[in-house]
Amino acid sequence: MRSLSRLKQNLRAALAEPFVRVVVAKTAGGGDRVLEVDEAAAGEGAADALVAAATAAVRDGFVKVTVLRADGARVVLDARHGGAREIPAVSEDKRMAGKARGLRPDDNGPLLRLLGIANADGTISAQNAKKYKQASHLVELLRPAWVTAIARGVSEEAPLRVLDLACGNAYLSFVLADALRAAGVPFRLHGVDARDDLVLRCRERAEAFGLPGLSFSLSTIAEAGNLADPLGGTPDLVLALHACDRATDEAIRCAHELGAVSMFIVPCCQAELATQIRRARSGPTPAFRHGNLLREHAATLTDAMRVDWLEAQGWSVDVVEFVDAGHTPKNRLLRCARVRDTDESALAAWVTRCEELHARPTALG
Ligand SMILES: C[S@@+](CC[C@H](N)C(=O)[O-])C[C@H]1O[C@@H](n2cnc3c(N)ncnc32)[C@H](O)[C@@H]1O
């Protein structure tokens, strides 16, 4: 096959320059596989071994072969015609459109690949670019909280303690852990989720990435027991990102009862109050019989009731959009810091308001 011999010739030429790795892909951005060179074949035979491995991969249906060169350039070969295209190195500043992001494809490349945000060839697909921007932006938003915590004097004995409730794949926790490690901040970070496959994956990734300060447990938030134990003390920071429906309230209550110093809450889908309002046939106008209006109203009301409850419990709360709505419509962030004791009369007023509105986030009490 002429295309295959052309591909081999071009690949050999690309491998003549110092390179970092060779990646084969079935389609752009999907099904990547990194070609490993056996230790024994390194040195003189490395290029031969890689050409043989790439040839085998092409016979298996892979079409794109990318050589990541040591100078940052990429040579992309197409198995359908054997041609090669060199893509010059792009400075990270240019790639990030001049924006300072907490997460950089160059500094954090191994982590981004481990989390599946970056492809093996270093590119970030359009789909994952949203995840990358969200995680990167959130790390920056978190920075003041962790800087304040550091100011209280963190050490190996008293590390920064972070709890990630309903952590899922724990993207933010991994990114935060990488940033803390890079900044030399001693930390303990514990994630909790109700899905065993996700907890297992997080544990495997923490081990693969060599992050000893990270641990994960399988539980609902409400049944997790004393989460200060795995952290070795009261959390400085509690995260709950897109924890489904009542899980957000479980997280708020848990953070409050643990005596956490700050929390970052990004609410998710909300069904509980919509159901209560529908059953009670309440709501400020009969137009809320329309499901779409009721859902929107109940979602906003739920967050407002959360803010009221938090403020009554002694927290200051900022309500901000943490990322453009084009990234995710669920982009409301409650940024909370504990500033005073509970105001019992404000809490009693909260309960009365719940009764009047026939709407109460039950996990908050
Ligand atoms: C939409 S995902 C968000 C995951 C992660 N925080 C993120 O932002 O990528 C919601 C997660 O909440 C978990 N979850 C739902 N209810 C929970 C509960 N009551 N306790 C603990 N985890 C819960 C689910 O298993 C799922 O992993």
The ligand as an SDF file (V2000), in Angstrom:
LIG
                    3D

 27 29  0  0  0  0  0  0  0  0999 V2000
  -23.7450   16.0590   38.4880 C   0  0  0  0  0  0  0  0  0  0  0  0
  -22.6490   15.1070   39.4430 S   0  0  0  0  0  0  0  0  0  0  0  0
  -21.4860   16.3100   39.9560 C   0  0  0  0  0  0  0  0  0  0  0  0
  -20.1660   15.7080   40.3060 C   0  0  0  0  0  0  0  0  0  0  0  0
  -19.0420   16.6770   40.6390 C   0  0  0  0  0  0  0  0  0  0  0  0
  -19.2800   17.3970   41.8530 N   0  0  0  0  0  0  0  0  0  0  0  0
  -18.7680   17.6160   39.4910 C   0  0  0  0  0  0  0  0  0  0  0  0
  -19.0840   18.8030   39.5950 O   0  0  0  0  0  0  0  0  0  0  0  0
  -18.2270   17.1610   38.4680 O   0  0  0  0  0  0  0  0  0  0  0  0
  -23.5910   14.7730   40.8780 C   0  0  0  0  0  0  0  0  0  0  0  0
  -22.9500   13.7610   41.8040 C   0  0  0  0  0  0  0  0  0  0  0  0
  -23.6800   13.7540   43.0200 O   0  0  0  0  0  0  0  0  0  0  0  0
  -23.6630   12.4400   43.5350 C   0  0  0  0  0  0  0  0  0  0  0  0
  -24.7430   12.3820   44.5240 N   0  0  0  0  0  0  0  0  0  0  0  0
  -26.0710   12.5720   44.3320 C   0  0  0  0  0  0  0  0  0  0  0  0
  -26.7340   12.5370   45.4960 N   0  0  0  0  0  0  0  0  0  0  0  0
  -25.7950   12.3320   46.4660 C   0  0  0  0  0  0  0  0  0  0  0  0
  -25.8530   12.2410   47.8980 C   0  0  0  0  0  0  0  0  0  0  0  0
  -27.0180   12.3600   48.5420 N   0  0  0  0  0  0  0  0  0  0  0  0
  -24.7120   12.0400   48.5740 N   0  0  0  0  0  0  0  0  0  0  0  0
  -23.5170   11.9350   47.8930 C   0  0  0  0  0  0  0  0  0  0  0  0
  -23.4080   12.0190   46.5480 N   0  0  0  0  0  0  0  0  0  0  0  0
  -24.5340   12.2270   45.8440 C   0  0  0  0  0  0  0  0  0  0  0  0
  -23.8530   11.5850   42.2990 C   0  0  0  0  0  0  0  0  0  0  0  0
  -23.4370   10.2490   42.4970 O   0  0  0  0  0  0  0  0  0  0  0  0
  -22.9790   12.3390   41.2830 C   0  0  0  0  0  0  0  0  0  0  0  0
  -21.6710   11.8380   41.2590 O   0  0  0  0  0  0  0  0  0  0  0  0
  1  2  1  0
  2  3  1  0
  2 10  1  0
  3  4  1  0
  4  5  1  0
  5  6  1  0
  5  7  1  0
  7  8  2  0
  7  9  1  0
 10 11  1  0
 11 12  1  0
 11 26  1  0
 12 13  1  0
 13 14  1  0
 13 24  1  0
 14 15  1  0
 14 23  1  0
 15 16  2  0
 16 17  1  0
 17 18  1  0
 17 23  2  0
 18 19  1  0
 18 20  2  0
 20 21  1  0
 21 22  2  0
 22 23  1  0
 24 25  1  0
 24 26  1  0
 26 27  1  0
M  CHG  2   2   1   9  -1
M  END
$$$$
